[in-house]
């Protein structure tokens, strides 16, 4: 299980450290300056063996979004990585995500 520090507290993400590293490497390669949060069953502790990893990306353009989806589909990560664009999520769903999430990548301030 991957461990991520956030505001001096430890949050667990239900993925192996190796798989978390693979996710972070893809994000750093394709969208190094954007914030990415994980949410859903792998954050809530309710994931099953084949559960996907839900990620939300902030301020991503369409071409990078497509490239990112393709990179995860072609990766050796043994589960699906589902990506959503924060700007295209209904406010009611954003509220659910804000209740429990893990920051996978901090956006770089310009």
N, C-alpha and C positions, 0 to 999 in steps of 0.2 A: 504494500500500500504506500502510495506517495504521501509525503508530509510537506505541507506548505505553511510557512510562517506568515501571519497577517496581524498587524497591530499587536505584537507581542503575544499572540495566542497561536496555538497550533491547530490547524485545520487539516483533516485527513481527506484525501481524494482516493477513491477506491480504484487505483491503478498501480501497477508495479513501478518502482523507481525507473526501470529501464524504459517502460512504455511512456512514462511522463517525460523522460529525457527526449525520446523520439518526437513527441508532440511539441515540446518546446523548441527543438531544433528546426522543425518545419515552420513553426511560427516565426522564429528569429530569422530564418532565411527569406521568407516571403513577405512578412509584414512586421518588421522589427520595431516600428515606431507606434504600433497600435496596441491598445489595451484588449486583453482577452480574459474572459471569465468562464469558469466551468460552473455548471449548475445541474440540477436533476438528480437522478438516482445515485450516481457515483459520488456526489457531494453529500447527499442525504443519508447515505449508508444503506440504501435499499436496492442496490444493484444486484443483478443476477450475473451469472458467468458470461453471458453473451450480451449484456446491456451495452448500449452505445454510450459514448462520452459526449455530453452536450456542451457545446461551446458557444458563447456569444462574443462577437467581435464589434468593436466600436469604430465608427467612421471609416468603413472599408468601401472602396470603389468596386464597381461591378466586375471588372476584369480581374482584379486581385482576389475577389471573392470566388470566382470561378476557378482560378489557378489554385487557390488554397483547398477547395473541395477536391479537385483532381489530385493534388499532392497527397492528401489523406487517403483517398481511394487507392492510390498506387503504392502507398507505404506498406511496410511489413507489420504495422500495428494490427493485432489480431481481433480487433473489434472496430465497429463503425464509429467514426468521429462525425457527429452531426453539427454543422455550423449554422448559426443564424446571425443576421445583421441587426444590431440593436435598433437602427433607424427604421426597420421594417417590422418590428414587433409591436403588437397592440399594448397599450398602457396597462391593461389588466394583467397581461402576461409578464410585463416588466416588473410589476409589483411582486409577482410570485418569485421571479428570479432574484430580486433584491433581498428576499427573506433569507436565502441561504445560497451563497456562492463562494467560490474560491478564485482568487486572482491567479491566473496562470502566467500572464505576462503584463507588466506595467507599461502603459503607453509612455513614450518619450516626449517630454515637453520641448517645444521648439523655442 
